[in-house]
Amino acid sequence: MTPLIEVRDLHFHYEDGTHALEGVNFVLNAGETVALFGANGSGKTTFVLHLNGVLHGEGSIRICGIPLSKETLPAIRAKIGLVFQDSDEQLFMPTVIEDVSFGPLNLGLSAEEAMAQAKAALEQVGLDHALNKAPYHLSAGEKKRAALAGVLAMNPEILLLDEPNTFLDPPGTNNLIQLLKSLPQAKLIITHDAYFAAAVANRAVFFEKGKLVAEGTVREIVERFDWNYPDFAADLRYSAQRRF
Ligand code: ADP
C-alpha cells in the first residue's frame, strides 16, 4: 500500500545558515500514530512544516503518493491537517462555528455544505454545544478541540499535531487522548510527554541535530534516550518519609 507520508533524504537550512535538517528519511503508513521525540532545536517543527509545504528543502516528499510541489500543494493541503501547538494562533474568527467552517468554505464548498461539515466536525470533538461561543472564551482543552475540528472539517487523511497537550491539565490531556484514539486518521505527533505518547502512539521516532536517529515502540525510544522524568511515585514515597 502507498505510504501516506514518504520523505527521502530531506535537507534544509534557514537563511542564517542554520542546518536544521540533515538527510531525514521517514515513512508514515495508514492507521499509524507516530510520536516525534527529540530535544528542543533538534528539527521536529522544521520537519513537520515541510510536510504541508510551509518550508521547502532539498529531497523528496510524497503525500498519499503525490510528490509535493508548488502545483500539488492545494491537493496536498487537503490531505494533511496541521494542529498548531498554540490554539490561539489557529483560532481567529469571532465564533467557533465560523472558525471551523472557514476551511471548508475556503476549499470552495457552499455555505450550507461548509456549515454541515463544520457541525459534524464539532460533534466529533464533543463541542457541538459551543457553536456560537467566542474561541477566546473556551478553556484550553476546548480550544484544542475547536482547532482540531477546524482541521477535521476538511476531511484530511493525516493529522500533524505539534505538542497538543502542552497547555492542558491532566483531565484535559486524558480527554484529548480518548479523542485522538477515536479518530481514524493517521497521526504524526510532536511531543515531549512520554505518558501521552505511550497512550496514543504505536511507534516513535527520535530526532537529534536535524537527523532522525532512531525508531521503535514508544517504550523502546523512551528507555533508550532516557526520555522521562525520574520515578515520580518513588520520589513521592521518599519525600513523605523525609523529616524536614
Ligand atoms: P524543534 O522543533 O525540535 O525544537 P526546530 O525545528 O524549531 O526544532 O529548530 C531546528 C533548528 O533550526 C534549531 O537550531 C533552531 O534554532 C533553528 N531554527 C528554527 N527556526 C528558525 C528560523 N526561523 N531561523 C533560523 N533558525 C531557526
Residues whose N, C-alpha, C, O or C-beta is under 5 A from the ligand:
A	BS01	ADP	Y14 D16 T18 A20 A39 N40 G41 S42 G43 K44 T45 T46
